[in-house]
């Protein structure tokens, strides 16, 4: 297996909650659609925060996405605004929701799909582009889950990747042998009308190789990279990829000093793990880069089409876009489900570190194909799933999604909302006697109480 190390992750000080988009309440439409469309960074309150975007991130976005500095900043702002808008429309559409994505060099166009044509006017009235499709996102997710189950009983070597593709309203199976892909779908009992087989020579494999991006070593079995520093109660440690080591594996740090032990590991099936550090190590809310540290502010999941960046010890800083969430990929060791597929390139030695979109942690590098000379595809394990699976808390700078939130009460009112809990879109909590629904997946933090974070929570 190839071993990996990542030197850092891209980060930007774009806070999701600062990018509140008005007029997107369920069942309502904005009177002036232009007022709710994504705006340029220089016209938005978040523009001051963008002044602290790390130069390395902007340079990588310019090189890999063909943007100017101003266009890169505009894109980061628009992506965050679109994420909030898509979350609100998802709640408004309910079971008819069929996915959302951003497009354009500046990510200024948000498309929201629905199976109910009568809802198109509400979508466009809220400032998004409406697309009427045949299948709901729930139907596509169910079909993809059936493929996941069938993978345990059927060979998928010739059809190693499948995912829900909201842009084509289908479940895509990428395969070198299309007949085998169709047989796989048939064995899973999936309606053929839901599946689209794409011819592909892609052969994903793990990219092997307490600050995100620092190297660590697993005895004599290789080198990997810290994903994101975390805590579990008073215990400090970090999240990383599962194929780096099994539970009980001892590791040493970048300086070859004893670091800790793998406390949990899942691979294949998933590709995540966490390592508990000894008392000589302290978790920090930073990711290492070639020009210093960048800050991790949270873990709000970015939308399909959003920019995302990675830094690796082999190829340095590289950026791309999120292609699909909820992807399954077959490595020689077995199938991994629920990873995110991206256009970020990577090479052996880059695997295992941090993926960041804006200032929000996205995941840890799992594997991929191709290289950074001709282009490639990579997959990362979403960080929120790792946090939830092991009861971990992401180490952050404490910056919330709103730069000027209402001061949290000294004695927070009772309710079911809890800091440290990982919430998914659609989850419902109570706080201060009111009920709220989650708009975007994230791990809750002090200061991110529902009344203070309209980008993450909507009162119902």
matplotlib code that plots the C-alpha trace (Angstrom):
import matplotlib.pyplot as plt

x = [0.0, 1.1, 1.7, 0.7, 1.3, -0.4, 1.3, -1.8, -5.2, -6.7, -8.7, -10.5, -12.1, -15.5, -18.1, -21.2, -23.6, -22.4, -23.8, -27.5, -29.9, -33.3, -36.6, -36.1, -38.6, -40.8, -43.7, -42.6, -40.8, -38.7, -40.4, -37.2, -35.3, -32.2, -32.0, -31.6, -29.3, -25.6, -23.8, -20.2, -17.9, -17.3, -21.0, -21.3, -20.6, -18.3, -15.9, -13.9, -13.4, -12.1, -9.1, -7.6, -7.9, -4.5, -2.6, -1.8, -5.5, -6.2, -3.1, -4.2, -7.7, -6.3, -4.1, -6.5, -9.8, -8.6, -9.7, -8.4, -8.0, -11.2, -13.1, -11.9, -13.1, -16.5, -16.8, -16.2, -18.9, -21.4, -20.9, -21.6, -24.7, -25.9, -25.5, -27.8, -30.3, -30.3, -30.8, -33.9, -35.4, -34.8, -37.0, -39.6, -39.8, -39.9, -40.1, -40.1, -36.6, -34.2, -30.9, -29.1, -25.8, -23.9, -22.4, -20.4, -16.9, -18.1, -20.6, -23.3, -25.9, -27.7, -30.0, -32.6, -34.3, -37.9, -40.2, -43.2, -43.5, -45.8, -42.9, -40.7, -42.0, -41.2, -37.7, -37.1, -38.8, -36.2, -33.4, -32.4, -32.8, -35.5, -35.2, -38.1, -37.0, -38.4, -36.8, -36.6, -33.3, -34.7, -35.4, -31.9, -30.4, -32.4, -31.2, -27.6, -28.1, -29.3, -26.1, -24.1, -25.7, -25.2, -21.5, -20.9, -22.1, -21.1, -17.7, -17.4, -13.8, -14.9, -17.5, -15.6, -17.4, -21.1, -22.8, -26.0, -25.6, -28.1, -27.2, -28.4, -31.0, -29.6, -27.3, -24.2, -22.0, -18.6, -17.2, -14.6, -17.1, -20.6, -22.2, -20.8, -22.1, -25.6, -25.5, -24.4, -27.4, -29.7, -28.4, -29.1, -32.7, -32.4, -34.8, -32.8, -34.4, -32.5, -29.1, -26.7, -23.6, -20.6, -17.6, -14.5, -10.9, -10.7, -9.0, -9.1, -6.7, -5.7, -3.1, -1.0, 1.7, -1.2, -1.7, -3.6, -1.2, 1.7, 3.2, 2.9, 4.4, 2.9, 5.8, 7.4, 4.2, 4.4, 3.7, 0.3, -0.9, -3.0, -6.4, -7.9, -7.1, -10.0, -10.9, -13.0, -13.8, -10.4, -8.6, -6.9, -6.0, -6.8, -9.0, -7.4, -8.0, -8.9, -6.5, -3.5, -3.8, -6.0, -7.2, -4.3, -1.7, 0.9, 2.2, 4.9, 4.8, 6.5, 9.5, 9.6, 8.5, 5.9, 2.4, -0.4, -2.5, -5.4, -8.5, -10.9, -10.5, -12.9, -11.6, -13.0, -16.7, -15.6, -12.2, -11.9, -10.1, -9.0, -5.8, -5.6, -2.5, -0.4, 0.1, 3.1, 0.8, -1.8, -4.6, -4.7, -7.3, -4.8, -3.7, -0.1, 0.8, 4.1, 3.6, 2.3, -0.8, -4.4, -7.4, -10.3, -13.5, -16.1, -17.3, -20.3, -20.6, -20.1, -22.5, -22.0, -20.1, -18.3, -14.6, -12.5, -8.7, -6.1, -2.4, -0.1, 3.6, 4.0, 2.2, 1.6, -1.6, -4.3, -7.9, -10.9, -14.6, -17.0, -18.5, -20.8, -21.5, -22.5, -20.2, -19.2, -15.8, -14.2, -10.5, -8.6, -9.2, -13.0, -15.8, -16.0, -19.4, -20.4, -17.3, -17.2, -15.8, -13.8, -11.7, -8.8, -5.7, -3.4, -0.5, 1.0, 2.2, -0.7, -3.3, -4.5, -4.7, -7.3, -9.8, -11.2, -13.8, -13.5, -12.7, -14.8, -13.3, -14.7, -12.9, -9.8, -8.2, -9.1, -7.9, -8.1, -6.8, -4.7, -2.1, -1.4, 0.3, -2.6, -5.5, -7.2, -10.0, -9.9, -12.3, -12.5, -14.2, -16.6, -15.3, -18.7, -19.3, -16.0, -16.9, -20.3, -19.0, -16.5, -18.1, -15.3, -15.2, -13.4, -10.8, -11.7, -10.8, -14.2, -15.3, -19.0, -20.7, -21.9, -19.2, -21.6, -24.0, -26.3, -24.3, -25.2, -27.0, -24.9, -27.3, -28.5, -32.1, -33.0, -33.7, -32.4, -29.7, -26.2, -22.7, -20.5, -23.4, -23.2, -26.4, -27.5, -29.8, -33.4, -32.6, -34.9, -34.0, -35.5, -33.8, -35.2, -38.7, -38.6, -38.2, -35.5, -34.6, -31.0, -30.2, -26.6, -24.7, -22.2, -20.9, -22.5, -20.2, -20.7, -21.8, -23.5, -26.9, -29.8, -31.0, -27.5, -26.9, -29.6, -27.3, -27.5, -30.9, -34.4, -37.1, -40.3]
y = [0.0, 3.5, 5.6, 9.2, 12.5, 15.8, 19.0, 21.1, 22.1, 25.1, 27.5, 30.8, 33.0, 32.9, 32.2, 30.4, 32.2, 35.7, 34.9, 34.9, 35.0, 36.5, 35.7, 31.9, 30.7, 27.7, 28.5, 32.1, 33.9, 37.0, 40.0, 41.0, 37.9, 39.9, 40.9, 37.3, 36.2, 35.6, 38.9, 40.0, 39.9, 43.6, 44.2, 41.7, 42.0, 39.1, 41.0, 42.3, 38.7, 37.7, 40.0, 37.3, 34.5, 32.7, 33.6, 30.0, 29.1, 32.0, 31.1, 27.5, 28.5, 30.8, 28.1, 25.1, 26.9, 29.6, 32.5, 35.9, 36.8, 38.7, 35.9, 33.4, 35.6, 36.2, 32.4, 31.7, 34.2, 32.9, 29.3, 30.0, 32.0, 29.3, 26.6, 28.5, 29.1, 25.4, 24.4, 26.5, 25.4, 21.8, 22.2, 24.1, 21.4, 18.5, 15.1, 16.7, 18.0, 16.4, 18.1, 21.3, 22.5, 25.6, 26.5, 29.2, 30.4, 32.5, 29.9, 32.6, 30.2, 28.0, 25.3, 23.5, 20.4, 19.3, 16.6, 19.0, 21.5, 23.7, 24.5, 25.9, 29.5, 29.4, 28.3, 31.0, 33.6, 32.7, 33.6, 30.1, 28.3, 25.6, 22.2, 19.8, 16.1, 12.7, 11.3, 12.7, 12.8, 10.2, 7.8, 8.2, 7.7, 4.6, 3.1, 4.0, 2.3, -0.9, -0.9, -0.5, -3.5, -5.6, -4.7, -7.1, -10.0, -9.0, -8.3, -4.6, -4.5, -3.6, -1.1, 0.5, 3.8, 4.7, 7.8, 9.9, 12.6, 15.3, 17.1, 14.2, 13.0, 9.5, 7.0, 6.8, 3.7, 4.3, 1.0, -0.4, -3.2, -1.7, -5.1, -6.0, -2.6, -3.3, -6.8, -5.2, -2.9, -5.8, -7.9, -5.0, -4.9, -1.2, 0.1, 0.5, 3.9, 5.2, 4.0, 5.6, 3.6, 5.6, 4.0, 4.7, 3.4, 4.8, 2.5, 4.2, 3.1, 4.5, 7.2, 6.1, 7.7, 17.8, 20.0, 19.0, 17.9, 16.8, 13.4, 10.5, 7.0, 3.6, 1.5, -0.1, -0.1, 3.4, 7.1, 8.9, 12.4, 14.1, 14.9, 17.2, 17.6, 16.6, 16.1, 13.5, 14.8, 15.7, 13.3, 14.9, 13.4, 13.5, 12.1, 10.4, 7.7, 4.1, 2.4, 4.0, 1.6, -0.7, -0.3, -0.6, 0.4, 2.7, 5.8, 8.4, 12.0, 14.0, 14.2, 10.4, 11.0, 8.7, 10.2, 7.8, 4.8, 4.2, 4.0, 3.2, 2.3, 1.4, 0.2, -0.9, 0.0, 3.3, 4.9, 6.7, 6.4, 8.4, 8.4, 9.4, 11.4, 11.1, 14.0, 15.3, 16.4, 19.2, 19.4, 22.8, 24.3, 24.6, 23.0, 23.2, 24.9, 25.8, 29.4, 28.9, 27.7, 28.2, 28.2, 25.7, 27.4, 24.6, 21.7, 23.0, 20.8, 22.6, 22.1, 20.1, 22.4, 24.3, 24.8, 22.6, 22.5, 20.1, 20.3, 17.3, 16.6, 15.4, 17.9, 20.9, 23.0, 22.0, 23.0, 21.7, 21.4, 19.0, 16.6, 14.4, 13.6, 10.1, 8.3, 4.6, 3.5, 0.1, -0.2, -3.5, -3.9, -3.5, -0.9, 2.4, 4.1, 7.7, 9.5, 12.7, 12.8, 15.8, 17.1, 17.8, 16.0, 14.0, 11.6, 8.9, 10.6, 13.2, 10.9, 11.2, 14.9, 17.7, 18.9, 22.4, 24.5, 28.1, 27.8, 24.7, 21.3, 18.8, 15.5, 13.4, 12.1, 8.5, 7.7, 8.5, 8.1, 10.1, 12.6, 16.3, 16.4, 15.1, 15.5, 13.2, 12.4, 12.1, 10.9, 12.1, 10.7, 13.4, 14.7, 15.0, 11.3, 10.6, 13.0, 11.4, 7.8, 8.3, 11.1, 13.5, 17.3, 19.1, 21.5, 24.9, 28.6, 29.2, 31.4, 31.0, 31.3, 34.9, 37.5, 39.6, 37.2, 38.0, 37.5, 34.0, 34.1, 33.6, 30.8, 29.2, 28.3, 24.6, 22.5, 19.6, 21.5, 20.7, 21.9, 19.1, 17.3, 16.6, 17.7, 16.8, 18.9, 18.4, 17.5, 19.2, 20.6, 22.9, 25.9, 28.7, 27.3, 27.4, 24.6, 24.8, 22.7, 22.3, 23.7, 22.5, 19.6, 20.7, 20.1, 22.5, 24.8, 27.3, 30.5, 28.7, 28.5, 28.3, 31.9, 33.1, 31.1, 31.7, 30.1, 26.8, 26.8, 27.9, 28.5, 26.5]
z = [0.0, -0.6, 2.4, 2.8, 4.5, 4.1, 4.9, 5.5, 4.3, 2.6, 4.8, 4.4, 6.9, 5.3, 8.1, 6.9, 9.2, 8.2, 4.8, 5.7, 2.8, 3.6, 2.1, 1.9, 4.5, 3.7, 1.5, 0.8, -1.9, -2.0, -3.5, -5.2, -6.4, -7.3, -3.6, -2.6, -5.4, -4.4, -4.3, -5.0, -2.0, -2.0, -1.4, 1.4, 5.1, 4.9, 2.7, 5.7, 6.8, 3.4, 3.9, 6.1, 3.6, 3.5, 0.3, -0.3, -0.6, -3.1, -5.1, -5.4, -6.4, -9.0, -10.5, -10.3, -10.9, -13.3, -11.1, -10.2, -6.5, -6.6, -8.3, -5.7, -2.9, -4.6, -5.1, -1.4, -0.4, -3.0, -2.0, 1.6, 0.7, -1.6, 1.1, 3.4, 0.6, -0.4, 3.2, 3.6, 0.3, 1.2, 4.3, 2.2, -0.4, 2.0, 0.3, -3.2, -2.8, -5.4, -4.7, -5.1, -6.7, -7.6, -11.0, -12.7, -12.2, -9.2, -8.0, -8.4, -9.8, -7.4, -8.9, -6.7, -8.1, -7.2, -8.5, -8.1, -11.0, -8.9, -6.6, -9.4, -8.9, -5.2, -6.0, -8.6, -6.3, -3.7, -6.1, -7.3, -10.6, -10.5, -12.2, -12.3, -12.3, -12.0, -8.9, -5.3, -3.5, -1.1, -3.9, -5.3, -1.8, -1.3, -4.6, -3.8, -0.4, -2.1, -4.2, -1.0, 0.5, -2.7, -2.8, 0.1, -1.9, -5.5, -7.0, -7.9, -9.1, -12.6, -11.2, -8.4, -8.0, -7.6, -6.3, -6.2, -8.9, -8.3, -11.5, -13.7, -11.2, -11.2, -9.4, -11.5, -11.6, -13.1, -14.6, -16.9, -17.8, -18.3, -18.5, -15.0, -13.8, -15.0, -13.5, -10.2, -10.3, -11.2, -8.3, -6.0, -7.2, -8.3, -10.9, -14.1, -14.7, -11.7, -12.7, -15.3, -16.2, -17.2, -18.9, -16.8, -16.4, -12.9, -10.4, -7.0, -4.3, -0.9, -1.1, 1.8, 3.0, 16.6, 13.8, 10.7, 8.0, 10.3, 9.7, 12.1, 11.9, 12.6, 13.8, 10.8, 8.7, 7.2, 7.5, 7.5, 8.2, 10.9, 9.6, 12.2, 16.0, 18.2, 21.8, 23.6, 27.0, 28.4, 26.1, 23.1, 19.8, 16.1, 13.3, 10.4, 7.8, 8.9, 6.5, 8.4, 11.3, 13.4, 16.9, 19.2, 16.7, 18.4, 16.6, 16.9, 15.8, 13.1, 15.4, 16.0, 19.7, 21.1, 20.3, 21.1, 20.0, 17.6, 19.7, 16.8, 13.2, 10.3, 6.9, 4.5, 4.7, 6.1, 6.0, 9.3, 12.6, 15.6, 17.7, 21.4, 22.2, 25.3, 27.7, 25.7, 22.9, 22.7, 20.1, 18.3, 16.0, 13.1, 9.9, 8.8, 5.5, 3.8, 4.9, 8.5, 10.2, 9.0, 11.4, 11.4, 12.4, 12.1, 10.1, 8.0, 4.9, 1.6, -1.3, -4.5, -6.9, -4.1, -4.1, -1.8, -1.2, -0.1, 0.7, 0.5, 1.1, -2.5, -4.5, -2.2, -2.4, -4.8, -5.2, -7.1, -6.7, -4.9, -7.4, -5.3, -1.7, -0.6, -3.0, -2.8, -4.1, -4.3, -3.4, -3.7, 0.1, -0.3, -0.7, 1.1, 1.4, 2.1, 0.9, -1.0, -4.6, -5.7, -8.7, -6.5, -7.7, -5.5, -5.7, -3.4, -0.3, -0.3, 1.3, 4.9, 5.6, 5.8, 3.3, 3.9, 2.1, 3.3, 7.0, 7.4, 7.9, 5.3, 5.7, 5.6, 2.5, 1.6, -1.9, -5.5, -9.0, -11.5, -10.6, -10.5, -13.9, -15.9, -13.4, -11.1, -8.7, -4.9, -2.2, 1.4, 4.4, 5.8, 9.1, 10.7, 10.3, 12.1, 14.9, 15.3, 15.1, 18.0, 20.0, 19.2, 19.2, 16.5, 17.8, 16.4, 16.9, 18.4, 15.6, 14.8, 11.5, 12.3, 13.0, 15.0, 16.7, 19.5, 22.7, 24.0, 27.3, 30.5, 31.5, 28.2, 28.2, 28.4, 25.3, 23.3, 21.4, 22.7, 21.8, 20.4, 18.8, 15.0, 13.3, 9.8, 7.5, 8.7, 12.3, 14.8, 18.2, 20.9, 22.4, 24.6, 24.3, 20.4, 17.9, 15.1, 12.1, 10.9, 7.5, 7.0, 8.5, 11.2, 14.7, 17.1, 19.1, 22.0, 20.4, 17.6, 19.4, 17.0, 17.5, 16.8, 13.6, 10.9, 8.3, 10.3, 12.0, 11.0, 13.6, 12.9]

ax = plt.figure().add_subplot(projection="3d")
ax.plot(x, y, z, "-o")
ax.set_aspect("equal")
plt.show()
